[in-house]
Amino acid sequence: MSNTLYEVGRYSVFIKSLFYKPEKFSIYVRQVFREMVNLGIGSLWLVALTSAFMGAVITIQSAYNLVNPMVPLWAVGVVARDSIIIEFSPTIIMLVLAGKVGSNIASEIGTMRVTEQIDALEIMGINSSGYLVLPKIIAAIIICPVVVIVSMIIGITGGWIAGDLSGVVPSADYLKGLQNQFLPFNVTFAMIKTVVFAFIITSVPAYHGYYTNGGALEVGQSSTKGVVNSSILILIFDYILTQLILA
Amino acid sequence: MIEVDNISKTFGDKQVLEGVSCVFEQGKINLIIGGSGQGKTVLMKCVVGLFEVDKGRILYDGRNFSEMSFGERKPIRQEIGMLFQGGALFDSLTVEQNVTFPLSMFTNMSAAEKRDRANFCLQRVNLENVNKLLPSAISGGMKKRVAIARAIAMNPKYLFCDEPNSGLDPKTSILIDELIKEITEEYNITTIINTHDMNTVMSIGEKIIFIYKGKKYWEGSSDDIMRSTNQELNDFVFASRWMKAVKQHF
């Protein structure tokens, strides 16, 4: 318990240290754009692949479960759309990104720590945590909602194609379902979750990487801790946000 | 000049430095020597502010560094150049970008001015045609030289070198030592080297501080070492058969 409190306290101090005045604003802005390419564009193929199959599976499983003749076939489209928008795209895709982006961030910063590159930044008078981590967080907060919207579009399209090709849900029914009882607030809710998760998948692995102590073995351990802890926090905050906003 | 005044540092229950006082003089090569685990790296890291001291003061030309906040230390940090044991070059940047990095962060130089300064610094450490290479594509000795070029890019007043010869062949070690000596004399800077390389001690050491069990045990010049009767110092410096022979000859 005391160890958890220590980690939470140190994480809070770490987050506070990110917000010192930047040494040179223009360099930070350039870093943000670079990180947006790394985090967003670099993850697009993985997001597209995951979303397409996720949408296909949701559609076919929904059709499989909705066997009651009282339930119209277009309900599959409603279920697929809302499942993808509210839960699967923001949560599952961010969990996938926590694995890809989180391990990348923790190992990059951890390696910089054990090879004294972070010390070199400090010696120069640069706020190392701010310079290395803040652009990643800002980039993720900007680019992740875009990635999640792309995921929603691909997921819904994937469901449509899978339903039509397998003959489980005809196109006309699926499209009718997509347009039925659509609540725009669901997208807003998904974006709120995405921004919170984007902060988690960058700051938590960065924290573990930044406080790496030792060598290659410890860098690997930091990377694992970063991914595991950020994944757990995503699930916890998924519940908290759902309870706060939807309940 | 850097004055270290009665500093102590503990990690948990372990006292790593105890009441260390010394002066690192300007325009001279100041060496911190001692065996592994005796506290010399901790001393250097305390002096540059990577570790906070528990007690005592560190004065950079009279400015009390140990009592300054992170923001207050920035102007002094920009006067410091440091050569790390492994070079600590930024992996994702090319050699030229590594050298121009502090210039990009702290000056308003144009790209052409930064490139000129990088070329000057790289030529100063006898490196040419490596500007576009990544650190992973150059040898250990070249990395050390690039790190020196980066350290002198901002015209530092204080140069810190942590084990500059570790992992280098004897010829490259001598080259690095000579380079540090030339730069110290040329720019009249305060150079502090942390080493246990006896060749460095005897060839370029002008002021030597011997750290043993976290305390300053001895202070003097390389000539004084030969005449020293300090048992711990002699056990450390003349541990090898070659150094024993040198002492007998002396």
Chai-1 contact restraints between the chains, C-beta under 6 A:
chainA,res_idxA,chainB,res_idxB,connection_type,confidence,min_distance_angstrom,max_distance_angstrom,comment,restraint_id
A,E23,B,M105,contact,1.0,0.0,6.0,A-B,restraint_1
A,K24,B,M105,contact,1.0,0.0,6.0,A-B,restraint_2
A,T115,B,G86,contact,1.0,0.0,6.0,A-B,restraint_3
A,E116,B,F84,contact,1.0,0.0,6.0,A-B,restraint_4
A,E116,B,A88,contact,1.0,0.0,6.0,A-B,restraint_5
A,Q117,B,A88,contact,1.0,0.0,6.0,A-B,restraint_6
A,Q117,B,F90,contact,1.0,0.0,6.0,A-B,restraint_7
A,D119,B,L50,contact,1.0,0.0,6.0,A-B,restraint_8
A,A120,B,A88,contact,1.0,0.0,6.0,A-B,restraint_9
A,I123,B,V48,contact,1.0,0.0,6.0,A-B,restraint_10
A,I123,B,I80,contact,1.0,0.0,6.0,A-B,restraint_11
A,I123,B,M82,contact,1.0,0.0,6.0,A-B,restraint_12
A,M124,B,P102,contact,1.0,0.0,6.0,A-B,restraint_13
A,G125,B,K74,contact,1.0,0.0,6.0,A-B,restraint_14
A,G125,B,R77,contact,1.0,0.0,6.0,A-B,restraint_15
A,G125,B,Q78,contact,1.0,0.0,6.0,A-B,restraint_16
